């Protein structure tokens, strides 16, 4: 049984992790605390329209609820977010826990728990340090894990793609016709993204398809399946880091069968895409970005072969269920704890 202490705020990694664990182990074996209603009911607007992706990432349909009745019954406790509200709830019950605990750090900062300071200030970070001193986590699953990290108890744990009704199947993909040459829909949350817009200015069909600076996330017109159909209709789609390297876009592009160009990852990603096989990486300063784009716009078969291989690789290694299997496997390997029992 897992006690899953979650934030009420938006947290993509937390929600993807819950969904994967609940689907594999069963909702009855994963106790979300405090109860997170969006995990058990689809978020809808007041006119009863279902909220589209990336909302409802944690929603896991089930008629069952977790059978745990007290914190002491849990086999594993998970602090599932680097958000202050999750930390505060975890702190309240910490002394009641009789089991090991792990930390899922989905924050943007490289420092473990650094987002507690970013979002909750020094007081929040000190509270996290207090728990660490009292009883450190048995494992840390970290989204933004630097390439230099060698701590065997701090494991890479990036975003994934939630396969389900938003994932285009092969028949649907076969009906999508190329519509855009180069697509880069993103907000300017990093110097790299701002530079990318400078490099792309006046080139290809970027201005016509909205791949321009000044975008606001809340104003994006395409959601859910329409969004993925648009990505799938791009000959080339770009992914560049935001506040952290890891973005949903890095997983969305291969998921919808489009060809991805990205900067080289600066974080650890198990079973990452291979350059030239599943995706293409340009130089970190983007000095060869247009050369890469020009080459693959001209070479359709090579581009489509890489895109196809990228989708197959993602479906094998980088869905929310695959990420949960990795989590379950590492807990068993390191802690000798079989969560499937």
C-alpha positions as CSV (number, residue, x, y, z in Angstrom):
1,X,0.0,0.0,0.0
2,X,1.3,3.5,-0.9
3,X,0.5,6.7,0.9
4,X,0.7,9.3,-1.8
5,X,0.9,12.8,-0.3
6,X,0.0,15.2,-3.1
7,X,-0.2,18.9,-3.8
8,X,-3.5,20.5,-4.7
9,X,-1.7,22.7,-7.2
10,X,-0.8,21.8,-10.8
11,X,2.1,19.4,-10.7
12,X,2.6,17.4,-13.9
13,X,5.1,14.9,-12.5
14,X,3.1,14.2,-9.4
15,X,-0.1,13.6,-11.5
16,X,1.6,11.4,-14.1
17,X,3.2,9.3,-11.3
18,X,-0.1,8.8,-9.5
19,X,-1.9,7.8,-12.7
20,X,0.7,5.3,-13.6
21,X,0.9,3.7,-10.1
22,X,-2.9,3.7,-9.7
23,X,-3.4,2.0,-13.1
24,X,-0.7,-0.7,-12.5
25,X,-1.3,-1.4,-8.8
26,X,-4.9,-0.5,-8.6
27,X,-6.5,2.6,-7.1
28,X,-7.2,0.6,-3.9
29,X,-3.5,0.4,-3.3
30,X,-2.6,4.0,-3.7
31,X,-4.0,6.4,-1.1
32,X,-3.9,10.0,-2.3
33,X,-3.7,12.3,0.8
34,X,-5.2,14.8,1.2
35,X,-7.9,13.3,-1.1
36,X,-7.3,14.8,-4.6
37,X,-10.7,15.0,-6.2
38,X,-9.3,15.4,-9.7
39,X,-7.7,11.9,-9.4
40,X,-11.2,10.4,-9.1
41,X,-13.4,12.8,-11.0
42,X,-12.7,14.5,-14.3
43,X,-12.3,18.2,-14.1
44,X,-15.1,19.9,-16.0
45,X,-16.1,23.5,-16.6
46,X,-19.3,25.0,-15.2
47,X,-21.0,24.3,-18.6
48,X,-20.1,20.6,-18.1
49,X,-17.5,20.5,-20.8
50,X,-14.5,18.2,-19.9
51,X,-11.3,20.0,-19.3
52,X,-8.8,19.0,-22.0
53,X,-5.1,17.9,-21.8
54,X,-2.9,18.7,-20.0
55,X,-5.6,18.9,-17.3
56,X,-6.9,15.7,-15.8
57,X,-3.4,14.1,-16.1
58,X,-3.9,12.3,-12.8
59,X,-7.5,11.2,-13.4
60,X,-7.8,7.4,-13.0
61,X,-11.3,6.0,-13.5
62,X,-12.3,3.5,-10.8
63,X,-15.2,2.6,-8.5
64,X,-12.8,1.6,-5.7
65,X,-11.0,3.7,-3.1
66,X,-7.8,2.9,-1.2
67,X,-8.4,0.5,1.6
68,X,-5.9,2.1,4.0
69,X,-7.5,3.5,7.2
70,X,-4.4,4.8,9.0
71,X,-1.0,6.1,8.0
72,X,0.8,3.4,9.9
73,X,-0.6,0.7,7.5
74,X,1.3,2.1,4.5
75,X,4.3,0.1,3.2
76,X,5.7,3.2,1.4
77,X,5.0,6.9,1.8
78,X,5.6,9.2,-1.1
79,X,6.1,13.0,-0.8
80,X,4.9,13.4,-4.4
81,X,5.6,17.1,-5.0
82,X,8.1,19.9,-4.3
83,X,5.1,22.2,-3.5
84,X,4.8,23.8,0.0
85,X,1.2,22.5,0.6
86,X,2.3,18.9,0.0
87,X,5.3,19.4,2.3
88,X,3.1,20.9,5.1
89,X,0.7,17.9,5.0
90,X,3.6,15.4,4.9
91,X,5.1,17.2,7.9
92,X,1.9,16.8,10.0
93,X,1.8,13.0,9.6
94,X,5.6,12.4,9.4
95,X,5.9,11.0,13.0
96,X,3.1,8.6,12.4
97,X,4.8,6.9,9.5
98,X,6.3,3.5,10.2
99,X,7.5,2.8,6.7
100,X,10.2,4.2,4.4
101,X,9.5,7.3,2.4
102,X,10.6,8.6,-1.0
103,X,10.5,12.0,-2.5
104,X,9.3,12.7,-6.1
105,X,11.0,16.0,-7.0
106,X,9.3,17.4,-10.1
107,X,10.6,20.9,-9.6
108,X,12.7,23.0,-12.0
109,X,15.7,23.5,-9.8
110,X,18.7,21.1,-9.8
111,X,19.0,21.2,-6.1
112,X,17.0,18.5,-4.3
113,X,13.9,20.2,-3.0
114,X,15.0,23.5,-4.4
115,X,11.5,24.3,-5.6
116,X,10.4,24.4,-2.0
117,X,12.5,27.6,-1.7
118,X,11.4,28.9,-5.1
119,X,7.7,28.5,-4.4
120,X,7.5,28.7,-0.6
121,X,10.6,30.7,0.4
122,X,13.3,29.9,3.0
123,X,10.8,28.7,5.6
124,X,9.5,26.0,3.3
125,X,13.0,24.8,2.4
126,X,14.0,24.7,6.1
127,X,11.0,22.5,6.8
128,X,12.1,20.1,4.1
129,X,15.7,20.1,5.6
130,X,14.2,19.4,9.0
131,X,12.5,16.3,7.7
132,X,15.6,15.2,5.9
133,X,17.7,15.5,9.1
134,X,15.1,13.6,11.2
135,X,14.8,10.7,8.7
136,X,16.1,11.1,5.1
137,X,14.1,9.7,2.2
138,X,15.1,6.2,1.2
139,X,15.1,7.3,-2.5
140,X,14.7,10.5,-4.4
141,X,13.1,10.4,-7.9
142,X,14.2,13.7,-9.5
143,X,13.0,15.3,-12.7
144,X,15.9,17.7,-13.3
145,X,18.8,15.4,-12.3
146,X,22.1,16.8,-13.6
147,X,24.3,14.7,-15.9
148,X,27.1,14.8,-13.2
149,X,25.0,13.3,-10.4
150,X,26.2,9.9,-9.3
151,X,24.3,9.4,-6.0
152,X,22.7,5.9,-6.3
153,X,19.8,7.0,-4.1
154,X,18.9,9.9,-6.3
155,X,17.3,8.6,-9.5
156,X,16.4,10.3,-12.8
157,X,12.6,10.6,-13.2
158,X,11.5,13.0,-16.0
159,X,8.1,13.6,-17.3
160,X,6.4,11.1,-19.6
161,X,3.4,11.0,-21.9
162,X,0.0,9.9,-20.5
163,X,-1.2,7.4,-23.1
164,X,-5.0,7.2,-23.3
165,X,-7.8,8.8,-25.2
166,X,-5.6,11.7,-26.2
167,X,-3.0,9.5,-27.9
168,X,-3.6,9.3,-31.6
169,X,-3.6,5.7,-32.8
170,X,-2.0,4.5,-36.0
171,X,-5.2,4.8,-38.0
172,X,-5.8,8.3,-36.9
173,X,-2.2,9.3,-37.7
174,X,-2.5,7.9,-41.2
175,X,-5.3,10.4,-41.9
176,X,-3.3,13.4,-40.8
177,X,-1.9,15.4,-43.7
178,X,1.2,17.6,-43.5
179,X,0.1,21.2,-42.7
180,X,3.1,22.9,-41.2
181,X,6.8,22.9,-42.1
182,X,8.2,24.0,-38.8
183,X,6.2,24.3,-35.6
184,X,7.4,25.8,-32.3
185,X,4.5,26.7,-29.9
186,X,6.0,27.8,-26.6
187,X,6.1,30.6,-24.1
188,X,9.4,32.4,-23.6
189,X,10.4,31.0,-20.2
190,X,14.1,30.6,-21.0
191,X,16.9,32.3,-22.9
192,X,17.0,29.3,-25.3
193,X,13.4,29.7,-26.3
194,X,13.9,33.4,-26.8
195,X,16.9,32.7,-29.0
196,X,15.0,30.1,-31.0
197,X,12.4,32.6,-31.9
198,X,15.1,35.0,-33.0
199,X,16.7,32.3,-35.2
200,X,13.3,31.4,-36.7
201,X,12.1,34.9,-37.3
202,X,11.0,35.4,-40.9
203,X,11.8,31.7,-41.8
204,X,9.8,28.8,-43.0
205,X,6.1,29.1,-42.2
206,X,6.6,30.0,-38.5
207,X,4.8,33.4,-38.5
208,X,1.9,32.0,-40.4
209,X,1.3,29.1,-38.0
210,X,1.9,31.0,-34.8
211,X,5.4,29.9,-34.0
212,X,6.3,33.4,-32.7
213,X,7.2,35.0,-29.4
214,X,4.7,36.6,-27.1
215,X,2.5,33.5,-26.6
216,X,0.5,33.0,-23.4
217,X,-0.2,29.4,-22.3
218,X,-3.7,30.2,-21.2
219,X,-4.5,31.6,-24.6
220,X,-3.6,28.5,-26.6
221,X,-6.6,27.7,-28.7
222,X,-5.9,24.0,-29.3
223,X,-6.4,21.5,-26.5
224,X,-6.5,17.7,-26.2
225,X,-6.8,15.7,-29.4
226,X,-6.9,18.8,-31.6
227,X,-3.6,19.9,-30.2
228,X,-2.0,16.5,-31.0
229,X,-3.5,16.4,-34.5
230,X,-1.8,19.8,-35.0
231,X,1.6,18.5,-33.8
232,X,1.2,15.4,-35.9
233,X,0.6,17.6,-39.0
234,X,4.0,19.3,-38.6
235,X,6.9,18.1,-40.7
236,X,9.2,19.3,-38.0
237,X,8.3,20.2,-34.4
238,X,10.8,21.9,-32.0
239,X,11.3,21.4,-28.3
240,X,13.5,23.7,-26.2
241,X,13.9,24.0,-22.4
242,X,11.7,26.2,-20.3
243,X,12.5,26.9,-16.6
244,X,13.8,23.3,-16.5
245,X,15.1,21.3,-19.3
246,X,12.3,18.7,-19.1
247,X,9.1,19.8,-20.8
248,X,5.9,18.0,-21.8
249,X,6.6,19.0,-25.4
250,X,9.7,16.8,-25.4
251,X,7.4,13.8,-25.0
252,X,4.3,15.1,-26.8
253,X,6.1,15.5,-30.2
254,X,7.3,11.9,-30.5
255,X,4.0,10.6,-29.0
256,X,2.0,12.1,-31.9
257,X,4.4,10.8,-34.5
258,X,6.1,14.0,-35.5
259,X,9.8,14.6,-36.1
260,X,11.5,16.3,-33.2
261,X,14.5,18.7,-33.1
262,X,15.7,19.5,-29.6
263,X,18.8,20.8,-27.9
264,X,20.8,18.0,-26.3
265,X,19.4,17.1,-22.9
266,X,21.4,18.4,-19.9
267,X,19.6,16.1,-17.5
268,X,19.7,12.3,-17.0
269,X,17.0,10.5,-19.0
270,X,16.9,6.7,-18.8
271,X,16.4,5.2,-22.3
272,X,16.5,8.6,-23.9
273,X,15.9,9.2,-27.6
274,X,19.1,8.7,-29.6
275,X,20.3,11.5,-31.9
276,X,19.6,10.6,-35.5
277,X,17.6,7.5,-34.7
278,X,14.6,8.7,-32.6
279,X,15.0,12.5,-32.8
280,X,17.6,15.0,-33.8
281,X,19.6,17.3,-31.5
282,X,21.1,20.6,-32.5
283,X,23.9,22.4,-30.8
284,X,23.1,24.1,-27.5
285,X,23.6,27.6,-29.0
286,X,21.3,26.7,-31.9
287,X,24.0,27.7,-34.4
288,X,23.1,24.7,-36.6
289,X,19.3,24.7,-36.0
290,X,18.4,26.0,-39.5
291,X,20.9,23.6,-41.1
292,X,19.2,20.7,-39.4
293,X,15.7,22.0,-40.4
294,X,16.7,22.6,-44.0
295,X,18.2,19.1,-44.3
296,X,15.2,17.3,-43.0
297,X,12.6,19.4,-44.8
298,X,14.4,18.2,-48.0
299,X,14.8,14.5,-47.0
300,X,11.3,13.3,-46.3
301,X,11.9,9.6,-46.0
302,X,14.8,10.0,-43.5
303,X,12.6,12.4,-41.5
304,X,9.6,10.1,-41.4
305,X,11.7,7.1,-40.5
306,X,13.2,8.9,-37.5
307,X,9.7,10.2,-36.5
308,X,8.3,6.7,-36.6
309,X,11.1,5.3,-34.6
310,X,10.8,8.1,-32.0
311,X,7.1,7.2,-31.5
312,X,7.8,3.5,-31.1
313,X,10.6,4.3,-28.6
314,X,8.3,6.6,-26.6
315,X,5.5,4.0,-26.4
316,X,8.0,1.4,-25.2
317,X,9.9,3.5,-22.6
318,X,8.2,6.8,-21.9
319,X,4.5,6.5,-21.2
320,X,3.2,7.2,-17.7
321,X,2.8,3.4,-17.2
322,X,6.4,2.8,-18.2
323,X,7.6,5.5,-15.8
324,X,5.5,3.9,-13.0
325,X,7.0,0.5,-13.8
326,X,10.5,2.1,-13.4
327,X,9.4,3.5,-10.0
328,X,8.1,0.1,-8.8
329,X,11.2,-1.6,-10.0
330,X,13.6,0.7,-8.3
331,X,11.7,0.5,-5.0
332,X,12.0,-3.3,-5.2
333,X,15.6,-3.2,-6.2
334,X,16.9,-0.7,-3.6
335,X,14.4,-1.1,-0.8
336,X,13.5,-4.8,-1.3
337,X,9.9,-3.7,-1.2
338,X,7.5,-5.4,-3.6
339,X,4.6,-2.9,-4.2
340,X,2.7,-5.5,-6.2
341,X,1.9,-7.6,-3.2
